[in-house]
Amino acid sequence: MEKEVVVLAVFQLRDIAILWYEGWERSRVCDVPPVSWENFLDAFLDQYLPREIRQARVDQFLDLKKGNMSVREYSLRFYSLARYAPSVVSTMQDRIHRFIAGLALELTEACATAALQDSMDISRIQEFAQNIERVRHWQQGTKRTESGQHKRMRFVRSQEQSQGSYRPQYFGRPPRPQRHQL
């Protein structure tokens, strides 16, 4: 099974990566057992993603906070960096916990409570957080609209009061000037 995984991975290599693999295979000692997935992965990553960069990505993942990002943007960033730290998020509970830890405070409590459900997984908790964010944006938009209407009404009333009881009267069209006949 382990050899089949490596064969499948090698089959998907293209261009310079296949040339690298062929050279790497030739450089291995003849009497060694077949390549294991771990050996292949380590060699491949060392070639195309040096340890310094991988460690920098792990550090970015550990420091990841939602900040000004939307929950969707945060989720995408979370997924893209989580693959560099598989030992940190090895179980579903670890992934959920790490995801919630990076959320904004107004989302953390509700998501932590939702995460206690046995059926909760990372995609559900992300969707849950996005729904909370969506509802809060909608509520804030509604409050802004209501406060804007309230301000306009106060402005109209103050204008009416400043004009006193005088209200201009408008009559349809102004009268046409009369033509002088010669």
Secondary structure, DSSP 8 states (H G I E B T S, - for coil): -HHHHHHHHHHT--HHHHHHHHHHHHHS-TTS----HHHHHHHHHHHHS-HHHHHHHHHHHHH---TTS-HHHHHHHHHHHHTT-TTTT-SHHHHHHHHHHTS-HHHHHHHHHHTTSTT--HHHHHHHHHHHHHHHHHHHHHHHHHHHHHHHHHHHHHHHHHTTT------SS---------
